[in-house]
Amino acid sequence: MAARAVGLLASLPLCTQRNQVLRPIQRLFSCPGTVAAEVKREEQSSGSVETGSEDRTPKKKFSEVQKERRDQAQRTVLIHCPTKISEKKFLKYLTQHGPITNHFFYESFGLYAVVEFRQKESVSSLQNATRTPSMGTETAVPFRSRFFSLKTKNPLNPTSIRCSIHSPPSSKKLLELLCYAESIDDQLNTLLKELQLTEENTKLRYLTCSLIEDIAAAYFLGCTVRPFGSSVNSFGKLGCDLDMFLDLDEIGKFSASKTSGNFLMEFQVKNVPSERVATQKILSVIAECLDHFGPGCVGVQRILNARCPLVRFSHQSSGFQCDLTANNRIALKSSELLYIYGALDSRVRALVFSIRCWARAHSLTSSIPGSWITNFSLTMMVIFFLQRRSPPILPTLDYLKTLADAEDKCIIEGHNCTFVRDLNKIKPSGNTETLELLLKEFFEYFGNFAFNKNSINIRQFYNNRY
């Protein structure tokens, strides 16, 4: 794969619109075109990330980000709106139930609004003021959720609604934007900026998980539906699937502080032969709920005999293709590790996004199942490569383990998943190589890599000096 990659790279020139200088990088990153003046001004004002610059702002732990996003989602509602609406009157109507912290509109089979209240009680107030619709000849299932439909009683003077974007830019727009970049580094950072998940898209992903959690909680009170993978590891691209898992670990856990005397109370439960069978039965029930009672959930598939049983469905109102598994804590821990690597240095994500974009452009990866290299594998290759720079840009997993303390200890299904969780304990790299150089060196490195003799191991490196 790598040898073929280098061959394709070398055969395609790159030209910048400003000076028409040919460089030994491929034309994916630049192409003749035009862009409106305001787009160029936006690019100039935003600037680019300095290579190797140290961000001294304290960085949040992955668990802290997850908790904040989850709390945020629980105070948020999703509303299907008329195509013509007065935004000012719409918000004034909702503030009857409490102050609004944030909101945005987007389009997906209609116009939708995501509204975040300051207090969770405002959601209950809105639910109490909402009625079940009359369906005429059909019958509505009286399911109470945080997904609403807004109707207008009288004609309103509609205003222009600005909708947030939840899909990647077209190839034409992307190539036009890249033409205005001053350098290869700027092009790679532009690519990252245009393809990465936006703040609004991230909020919508957590909200979708929270809405699914409301459905699952009807059977498993106290459960949590957590996003994992590309939605949370900082390497997600606009339009990527939403992977989530049903976390039942906290339900009914014994707490000594809540007991007294010589008695111990336990829930009466049904027993099944194995954890796999339990997972299959639980997901089967959730699939039934999604299929029959989940607003916006369509095309529900039960893929319960797979190595990792899952339920696949489309959340039509958000536009996400969703995969729901159960108790997949190792996957969440892997997401945390990638989150840490992506946050340690500004060049990591820019390089990963560029390599992935290049691989898709040359049909090395595909959304269709088959014998393709995956985006995850490409990400591992980039991390492995960056661990072997001099000095290293990223630390090995074993090094992250040496920085861990008692609260970082983590054993999942017998596997030691311990590594430091506080990013502020990891010393920044002194490497100042440009993205342009790293991109070139990446292809040269793997173009000469003996895949038949060596393996890619991000855990350890005998000569690591990080």
N, C-alpha and C positions, 0 to 999 in steps of 0.2 A: 504493500500500500504506500509506504513512505517513498520508495524509489519512484513509483508512478507519480506521486505528488510533486516531487522535485522536478521531474521531467515536464510536467504541465506548467509548473511555475516558471521554469527557465524559458519556455517557449513563448510566453506572453509578456509584452512590454507594458510599462505604465508610463503615461504621459500626464503631466500636470498642465492645467489650462494656462497657468501664468507664464511659464518659461519653456514649455514643450521639451523638457529634458527627459530623455529616455533613461529608465532605471531598470535594473534586473529584478523587478517585482512584477506580478502579473496584473492584467488589466481589470480584474475584478474591482480594484479599489479606485479606479478613475475612468471616466469616459466623457467625451465631449457632450455638452448639454448646456441648458440655461436655467437659471434660478431667479425667482423674483428678488428684488432688491431687499425687501424686508427679511427674507430668509438669510441673505448674506450678512445683514446687520446683526441678526440674532446670533449667527455663528461667531462674528467678531466680538460681540459683547460677552458671550459665554466663555470664550477662550478655550484653552486646552490644559490638561493636567500636566504639571511638570514631572518629567521622568525622575523617579527616585525621591520626589519631594516627601518630606515627613509631615504627616498630619498629626499635630499635637493634641487635637481634640480627643478627649476620652471616648473610647469606643464601647458600645453596649454589648453585653453578652448576648448570644443567640437566644437564650432562655428569656432574657429581659425583653428582647424585641418581640418574641412570640407572645409573651404575656400582655404586652402593651397592645399588640395588634388584636389579640383575642378579646380583651376588654373593650377595645374600640368597636369591634364588630358586634358585640352584644348590645351596644347602645345605638346601633344603626339599623335602618329599615330600607327596604327596596320597594319602590313604587312605580307601577306601570302608569304612565301619564298619557293624556290626549296629545295628539300630534301638535295641536295649537294650544298654547298655555301661557298665562302671564306668570313669569317667574316670581315677580314681586308679590303678587297675591297668593301664589302657591306657598311661598315661604311664610307669609304672614298668617295663613291658615294653620300651618303646622306649628308655629310658635305658640299657639294656644295650649299646646301640650308640654311646652318647655323650650328653653333656649337651644338653638342649633349651633353646633361647633363647626360643622363643615357640610358641604353638599356638592354634588356634581351630576351632570346629565350625560347619558350615552345612548347610542342606538344599537338595538339588537332585536329584530322582529318587532320594532316599535320603539317608542321613546321611554326611557327609564330614568329614574332619579334615585341616587344613593344619598340618604340623609342621615347624618350622624348627630344625635342629640348629646347634650352635655351630661345628662343623667339618664340612667337606665329606666327610671320610673316613667320617663316621658314616653317610652315605647309602650308600656302597659296602659298609660292614659290614652294613647292613640288606638290601641287594640280595643279598649273598652268603648270607644266612640265609633267603632267600625262595625258594619253589619254584614251579614252573609248575603250575597247577591241573589236576586230572584231570577231563575233560569227559564221561566215559561214552561215549555213542554218537557225540559230536562230537569234533573234534580241535582242540586249542588251538594257536594260533601262538605259538611260544616267544619272544615279544618281551620284552626286558629293559628296564624303564623305571623311573621314579620314581613311578609310579601303582600303588598296591597295593590289595588287598582283604584285610580282616581277618576271620578266622574264629575262633570261640570253641570250644575243646575241651570245656569243662565249663560248666554254668550259672553265671552270675555274678549278684551283687546289683547291679542297675543303679542308677545315680544320675541325677539330673536333669541333663541336658546343656543348657547355655545356648548357643544358636546365634546367630551374628552375622547381621545383616540385610544382604542383597545386592540388595534391590529398594526402590524409592521408596515412601514411605508412601501410603496410600490418600488420595483426595481428601477424604474425610470427616475423617480424622485430621489432615491438613494444615490444613484450614480451622479445625478446633478449636484447633490449636496457635497459629494466627495470631490468633485472638481474644484470646489472653492478652497479646499484645504491647502495650507501652506507647505505641508510636509507629509511624509508617510505616517509619522507619529500622529499628526492631526487627523489624518484620514481614519486611522484605526480608532482613535477616540471618538470621532464622529460616528463611526459605525456602531460603537458601543452605545452612544447616546441615543441613536435612533432605534436600536433594536431591543434595548433592555426594557424590563417591566417598568411602567410608570408608577407613580405613587397611587394614582386612582385605580389602576389595574390591580395593584397589590391589595388595596383596600377591598376591592370587589371579590378577590379570591378568598380573603379571610371571611368576608360576609357570607359568601356562598357556603363555606365550610360550617359557619355558625347556623345557617338556615337548615342544613342537613342535620346538624347536631340537634336542633329542635325536634326534628322528626324522630331521630334515633332515641331521644330522651323519653319518648312516650313509652318505650319498652325498658330502657336501661337508664333510669334516673341517675344523674351524676356522671354520665359518660362525657367524653370530649371527642370532637372530630378535629383532627389536626392536619394542616397541610404539610407536605414534605416534598422533597425533590426540587425541581427547578423553580417552583413557586416561591421558595423560601431560601434557597442556598446562594442567591445573588447572581446565578448564572442563567436565569430564566429569560427566554425571549418572548416578546409580545406574540400572542397566539398559541403559546405552548399549552399542553394539557394541564389539568389540575389534579394532582395526586393527593389523596387524603387517606387517613386511616382512623378507624374507630378505636379510641383508647378506652379500655374498660378496666385498666389496672387500679385506678383509684376508687372504684366502686366497692363499698363494704369493707375497706381496709380497717384492721383492728387498731383502735386508739386507746391506749391504757388510761389516758386522762378522762375518758368518757365512761369508765366503768368503776364500780365500787363493790365491795363485798366479795363473796366467794363464788359468784355466778358469772357465767359467760354466755351471752346470747349470740346465736348465729342465724343467718337467713336459711330458710328451707329452700333447697335448690334441686334441680334435676341433674343427674350425673350422665355423662356421655363417655364413650371409650377413650377419646383422645382430645388434645387441644385442637387438632386439625378439624375433627368432626364438630367440635363446639363452634369453631370459626365459621365453618360451612353453614351450620344451622342459624347462627346469628346473622350472617350476611344474607341468607335466604329470606329471613324475616324483614330485614331492612330493605331489601330489594322489593318485596311486596308492598311495603309502606310507600316507597318512592314511586312505584309504578301506579298505585291506586290513589294515594293521597298527597303526593309531593307536588305542589304547584311549580310548574316550569320544568319538571323532570320528565324527559321523554326518551324513548329508545332504550329502556332498561334491559341490560343483558346480565345474566347470572353465569359467571365463569368460575364455578366453584371447584372444579377438578384440576385447575391449574396448580403449579408448584406453590404459588402464593394465591390462594382463592381471592377473587375480587368481584365487585359489581361495577359494571361500566354503564354510564348513562350520559346523556346530554342535558346540561342545565340551560335550557333554551333562553331563559330571560337574561342570563349573564353571558351566554355565548361560549361557555367552557365545556369541553369534553372532559368528563370526570371519571377517575378510577378510585373506587373505595375499597380498601383492605381493612384488616382488623389487627390490632396489637402489633403493628409493624415498627417497633421502636428502634430496631437497628437502622432502618431506612432513615428515620428522623435523626439519628446520631451521625449518619453519613452526611446528611444535609448540613448539620452543624459544623462538621469538619470542613466541608467545602465553603461554607459561609466564612469561616475563620481564614482560610487561604485567600478567598476573594477580598477580604477586608484588610489584609496585611500590606498589600502593595497595589497602587493604582494600575500598574501594568498588567496584572494577572488577568483581570476580567476583559480588558481590551484585547489582549492576545488570544484568550479563549474564544471570544465572540468572533474575532477575525478568522481564526482557523476553522471554526465551525461553519462560518459563512462561505469560506473558500471551499470547504469539503462538500457542502450542499450544492454549490454552483457547479462542481465537477462530478456530481452524482456518486460521491464516495459515501454519503449518508442518505437516508431516505426515511420518510414517515411510514412507508409500507414495510411490514415485517419481512425479513429476509437475511441473507448473509452479508449484511453491511456492518461497517464499523459504526459504533454508536457515538452520540455526543458525549456520553459519560466517559467512554474510552478516550476520546480526543482530549477531554478535560484532564484526565489522568496523565496523558502524555505531556501536556503542557506543564502540569505541576512537577512531574518527574524531571523534565528539561530544566525548569527554573530552579530546582533543587541542586542542579549540577553546574550552575554558573559559578564563576569565581570573581568575587565572593557570591555565595548562594543568595538568591532572591527570596526563596521560600525555605523554611526549615523542614526537616523530616518529621514524620509522625512520632518516631522514637524521641526526638528532641522535645516535641510538644508534651510528651508523656513525662519527661524529666522535670518540666515546669509545673506539673499538676500537684495539687495538694489534696487533703483528705476529702473535701467536698466535691472534688472533680472525679473521684473514683466511680467507675461505672462498669458493671458486669451485666451483659445482656445475653441470656440463653447460653451461659457458660463462656461467652467471648469477652475478653478484656477490652473494653472500649474507652479506656481512660486516656484523656489528654486535657491539657489546660483549657479552660473555658473563658478565662479573662484575657482578652486580646491585649490589654495594657501591660501584661507581664511579658509579652514577646518583644524582644528588641528589634527595631526596624533594620532592614538590610542596608548595608553600605554600598550596594551595587547601584551604579548610575547609568547602565547601558540603555540606549534608546530602544523604543519599540521597533523601529525599522531594523536595527541590528538583531534584535531578538527574533523577529519574524524570519529574517534570512538564516540565522543560526539554527532556528528550530528545524527548518527543512533540511539543512545540511546535516544536522545531528542525526535525524531519523532516516535520512537518505543513506547514511552509512552505518546505521544501527544493525547489528547482527541479530535479527529476530529469531533465527534458528538456534542461537546459542544463549542469548541473554533474555532476561525478563525485566519488566518495568515494576519497580518496587519503591513506592513512596514512603515506606516505613523506615528504611535505614539506608545509610550511605557510609561506607567505610572511611571516606576521606572528608566527611562533612565538617566544616569549620564555621557553621552559622553562629 
